[in-house]
Amino acid sequence: MTGYVTAAEADGYIAAEYLGSDPGRIAWEKLDGTQKEAKLMSACVKLDSLDFVGAASSPGQPLAWPRNGSDEVPPAIKHAQIEIALFPLREDTGDTKMRAQLRAGGVKSFSVGNLSESYDAGCGSPDFMGDPKIRGLLAKYLSGGHSTC
């Protein structure tokens, strides 16, 4: 187990959620088992750094979930771990790569003709929380300690 999900579970989720032509899925499928496990563990650490509603079910448990006396980890938390692991792979492709490079270079906004984009550098939330799918999976479990701008 690499956090809340295994690499095999992540493979199944990604195959079910993403088209075979999706750049993130293609990048994931090129990783070997050790690389997938490393991405999942890193995602678990990032996920567990968020402020969740409630308390861990057992004092001293190694992970943030399960919570509130339950023995179960909600599917949305498991799916969020996979999405967080996949997020940098999707960031390395196309328009998202360009946007990440702009933000990393200190660009706060830009315009092309009538189109403009602005980036809130002071948001304070992890980069992956800007992903609508990840935000949606986690929304009802967050205590409000992290901005989701």
C-alpha positions in Angstrom: 0.0 0.0 0.0 1.3 3.4 -0.9 -0.9 5.6 1.3 -4.6 5.0 0.7 -4.3 3.2 -2.6 -2.0 0.7 -4.3 -0.4 1.3 -7.7 -2.7 -1.3 -9.2 -5.8 0.6 -7.8 -4.4 3.8 -9.3 -3.9 2.0 -12.7 -7.5 0.9 -12.6 -8.9 4.3 -11.7 -6.8 6.1 -14.3 -7.8 3.6 -17.0 -11.5 4.1 -16.1 -11.4 7.9 -15.8 -9.1 9.0 -18.6 -9.1 8.3 -22.3 -6.2 6.3 -23.7 -5.1 9.4 -25.6 -5.0 11.6 -22.5 -1.4 12.9 -22.0 -1.6 12.4 -18.2 -2.7 8.8 -18.6 0.0 8.2 -21.2 2.7 9.6 -18.9 1.4 7.5 -16.0 1.5 4.3 -18.0 5.1 5.0 -19.0 6.1 4.9 -15.3 7.4 1.7 -13.8 6.0 0.3 -10.5 8.6 1.9 -8.3 8.0 5.3 -9.9 4.2 5.0 -9.5 4.6 4.1 -5.9 6.9 7.1 -5.3 4.3 9.4 -7.0 1.5 7.9 -4.9 3.5 8.3 -1.6 4.3 11.9 -2.5 0.7 12.5 -3.2 -0.3 11.0 0.1 2.0 13.3 2.0 0.6 16.3 0.2 -3.0 15.1 0.8 -2.3 14.5 4.5 -0.9 18.0 4.8 -4.4 19.5 4.3 -6.7 20.4 7.2 -9.6 18.0 7.2 -12.8 18.1 9.2 -12.9 15.9 12.3 -10.1 13.9 13.9 -8.2 10.8 13.2 -10.0 7.6 14.2 -7.2 6.4 16.3 -4.6 8.4 18.3 -1.2 8.0 16.7 -2.4 6.5 13.4 0.1 7.2 10.6 -2.2 8.8 8.1 -5.0 11.4 8.4 -7.6 8.9 7.3 -9.8 7.2 8.5 -11.5 9.9 10.6 -14.2 10.3 13.2 -14.2 6.7 14.5 -14.7 5.1 11.1 -12.6 2.3 9.7 -13.3 3.4 6.1 -11.4 5.8 3.9 -13.9 7.6 1.6 -13.5 6.8 -2.1 -13.1 10.5 -2.8 -10.0 10.6 -0.6 -8.5 7.7 -2.5 -9.4 9.2 -5.8 -7.9 12.5 -4.7 -4.6 10.8 -3.9 -4.5 9.4 -7.4 -5.4 12.7 -9.0 -2.7 14.5 -6.9 -0.2 11.9 -8.1 -1.3 12.4 -11.7 -1.4 16.2 -11.4 2.3 16.9 -12.1 2.2 14.6 -15.1 -0.7 16.6 -16.5 1.1 19.8 -15.6 4.0 18.7 -17.9 1.8 18.8 -21.0 0.4 21.5 -23.4 -1.2 24.6 -22.0 -0.9 23.6 -18.4 2.9 23.4 -18.8 3.0 26.9 -20.2 0.9 28.2 -17.4 3.1 26.5 -14.8 6.2 28.0 -16.4 4.6 31.5 -16.3 3.6 31.1 -12.6 7.1 29.8 -11.8 8.6 32.8 -13.6 6.7 35.2 -11.5 4.1 36.2 -14.1 1.0 37.4 -12.3 -1.2 38.0 -15.4 -1.0 38.2 -19.2 -3.2 39.2 -22.1 -3.5 38.1 -25.7 -6.0 40.2 -27.6 -9.3 40.2 -25.6 -8.2 37.2 -23.5 -6.5 37.6 -20.2 -5.5 35.4 -17.3 -4.4 36.3 -13.8 -2.7 34.1 -11.2 -3.1 34.7 -7.5 0.4 34.2 -6.1 -0.8 35.0 -2.6 -3.5 32.3 -2.6 -1.5 30.0 -0.1 -3.0 26.7 -1.3 -1.0 23.9 -2.9 -0.8 24.0 -6.7 -2.9 20.9 -7.0 -5.8 22.6 -5.2 -6.2 24.7 -8.4 -7.4 21.6 -10.2 -11.2 21.6 -10.3 -11.4 17.8 -10.1 -9.2 17.6 -7.1 -11.0 20.5 -5.4 -14.3 18.8 -6.1 -13.2 15.5 -4.6 -11.9 17.1 -1.4 -14.4 20.0 -0.9 -16.7 18.4 1.7 -13.8 17.0 3.7 -11.8 20.2 4.2 -12.0 22.3 7.3 -11.4 25.5 5.5 -7.7 25.7 6.5 -6.6 25.8 2.9 -7.8 28.3 0.3 -9.2 26.8 -2.8 -8.8 29.8 -5.1 
